Amino acid sequence: MAPAATHSALAELFNCSGKTFPLAGTGTTALEMAIANCTKRGDNVFVVSHGCFENRSIEICTRKGLNTDVLSAQWGKTIPVGDINKKLRYLESQISQLFYWV
């Protein structure tokens, strides 16, 4: 498939009116891009951390100069939804983006 056709097919697939392009990379690449494209220095972000990928997102957010509020669980444990909702209600007026990787 030609590049223009690939871009067009991606736009249709994702119902996107903007420009699309394929990018090969690791999960960290996707995480870095998501944070880079959705936030700016000084934004407030809330990260619910259950392990490796969320810890990477915390590092990326810190490196970018984001105000990062973290709710984390011990390895192998989960955070009760009620705790997340309580924190979200508290932060509601301050959050720029919510990164929650399932």
C-alpha positions in Angstrom: 0.0 0.0 0.0 1.4 3.4 -0.9 2.1 5.9 1.9 -0.8 8.2 0.9 -3.2 5.3 0.9 -1.9 4.1 4.3 -2.5 7.6 5.8 -6.0 7.8 4.3 -6.8 4.3 5.6 -5.6 5.2 9.1 -7.7 8.4 9.1 -10.8 6.4 8.1 -10.1 3.6 10.6 -9.6 6.1 13.5 -12.3 8.6 12.3 -9.6 11.3 12.2 -9.9 14.5 10.2 -6.3 15.4 10.9 -3.1 13.9 9.5 -2.2 10.4 10.4 1.0 8.4 10.1 2.2 5.0 11.2 5.1 4.8 13.6 6.9 1.7 14.7 8.2 1.7 18.3 8.1 0.3 21.7 5.3 0.8 24.3 7.5 3.4 25.9 7.6 5.3 22.5 3.8 5.3 22.5 3.7 6.5 26.1 6.2 9.2 25.5 4.2 10.4 22.4 0.9 10.4 24.3 2.3 12.5 27.1 4.2 14.8 24.7 1.1 15.5 22.6 -1.4 15.9 25.3 0.4 18.1 27.8 2.6 21.1 28.2 5.1 22.0 30.8 3.4 23.0 34.0 0.2 21.0 33.4 -1.2 19.0 36.2 -1.5 15.2 35.6 -2.8 12.4 37.7 -1.2 9.0 37.3 -2.7 5.8 38.7 0.3 3.6 39.1 0.2 -0.2 39.2 3.7 -0.9 38.0 6.3 -0.6 35.2 4.5 1.4 32.5 2.9 3.9 35.0 6.3 4.3 36.6 7.7 5.2 33.2 4.9 7.7 32.7 5.8 9.3 36.0 9.4 9.6 34.9 8.4 11.1 31.5 6.0 13.5 33.2 8.6 14.6 35.7 11.2 15.1 32.9 8.7 17.2 30.9 8.1 19.5 33.9 4.6 18.4 34.6 3.0 18.6 38.1 2.5 14.9 38.6 0.2 13.6 41.3 0.5 9.8 41.8 -1.8 7.3 43.4 0.1 4.0 43.5 -0.3 0.4 44.6 2.2 -2.1 45.8 3.4 -4.6 43.2 0.6 -7.1 42.6 -2.1 -5.1 44.4 -4.8 -2.9 42.9 -6.2 0.4 43.9 -9.9 0.4 44.8 -12.0 2.3 42.3 -13.4 4.3 45.3 -10.0 5.6 46.1 -9.4 6.6 42.5 -12.8 8.4 42.4 -12.1 10.2 45.7 -8.8 11.4 44.4 -10.3 12.5 41.0 -13.0 14.5 42.8 -10.3 16.2 44.9 -8.2 17.0 41.8 -11.1 17.6 39.4 -10.4 21.3 38.8 -6.6 20.8 38.5 -6.3 17.9 36.0 -5.1 18.5 32.5 -4.9 14.8 31.5 -5.5 11.4 33.0 -3.2 8.6 32.0 -4.5 5.3 33.2 -3.1 2.3 31.4 -5.0 -0.9 31.8 
